[in-house]
Amino acid sequence: MNTPPTAQRVVYLDSAATTPVRREVREAMEPFLSEGNFGNPSSTHRLGRAAREAVEQARRRIAEVIGVEPGDVLFTSGGTEADNLAVLGTALAARSAGRPFAVAVSAIEHKAVLASAKAVERLGGEAIILPVGDTGQVDLDAVGAALEQGVALLSVMWVNNEVGIVQDIPELARRAAAANTPFHTDAVQALGKVPCSIADQPISLLCLSGHKMGAPKGIGALIARSRQMLEPLLHGGGQELGIRPGTENVPGAIGLAAAAQLAAAELDATAVTTRQLRDELERRLLAEVGDAQVNGAGGTRAPHVSNISIPGANSETLLMQLDLAGIACSSGAACDTGSAIPSHVLTAMGLPPELAAASVRFSFSKDNTLDDVARVVEVMPHAVERVRKLSAALEGR
Ligand SMILES: Cc1ncc(COP(=O)(O)O)c(C=O)c1O
């Protein structure tokens, strides 16, 4: 009889891609998934009223974490929808009001923001892409020029998902406010990683996503301090004040609130743990793989992300080797029909395309350990050697 293969322990170093649902979050959601508490928040009977109260409590909790009013919190289907609503919704409202139909976004934004800016362009507006320097910081002169020209929105992400670059959000928000321009920040990778209360900052819009911090996939929020500046992208009922119609994801909203509260409460402890693991990984990997380099190392980085380029080691092939060894991480590059497209973030930071296409991202959670780091350091030199040999063979060298 064949014995089943023993399950390989997976070293999960891809928390910037997604996280498992936390036990506390699942427990908070559970009562709203089944009998007794399954009401539609728009129903007037007692089941509906209980669901409404749960959604409004979740809204109050998120508002408290971010330092805004409960009425500023709009639930969405995730970070992508929140980014679309922020960028496209603001641009469309500006066009309707006869203000500039233009948005300025940084070159290293997530595709949810960049593609929304491109959608503005396709609709006849303007998308200004703001360059970044070699440490990933957005060029303040370019920001100044865009604000002077007049745009409906300035959008710069708080923490970059591929490299972990942290932007000077208070300063950018201040400059935008001085130019009377709404400011949006994608905080999907920021909540729970860097302090994110915006109580005393002139930030008009901020996006969150649940599945990056222990809530399920498919729930997020847009913090919108002024609804007048947003045109809805979806049309339907009057939910979320008509800005985001559709029956509310009641368990999702409860889960997002629970996860956001935990993430904020554990911020300092998470930072200490992840920074220690990241620094240890980088120190040991650079010692083992001589010509590797840490991207964005000279800049301000969030503690949970490490992006490393290894000359000659195609990222997609390297990821496969690491996966075979039970290590789950990712590349910044999107994979298009099997060929690695160099990351737009790394190329915007000045990396040559061949080095950008030879980069891997390790992202940590508070549940990772030094054993996880040791496993990567053990596996990596052999994996890199194999990938380089493979690439050389393919190129006929
Ligand atoms: C910075 C950033 N913004 C937006 C998103 C999209 O969020 P969601 O997966 O909830 O649509 C992600 C997810 O990868 C992200 O990292």
The ligand as an ORCA input file, in Angstrom:
! r2SCAN-3c Opt
* xyz 0 1
  C      -1.126     48.542     -1.490
  C      -2.300     47.753     -1.934
  N      -3.390     48.393     -2.367
  C      -4.484     47.729     -2.764
  C      -4.529     46.362     -2.756
  C      -5.772     45.643     -3.216
  O      -6.491     45.169     -2.111
  P      -7.553     43.966     -2.302
  O      -6.762     42.713     -2.492
  O      -8.343     43.969     -1.033
  O      -8.398     44.309     -3.468
  C      -3.400     45.636     -2.333
  C      -3.385     44.149     -2.379
  O      -2.424     43.546     -2.836
  C      -2.263     46.354     -1.903
  O      -1.157     45.722     -1.478
*
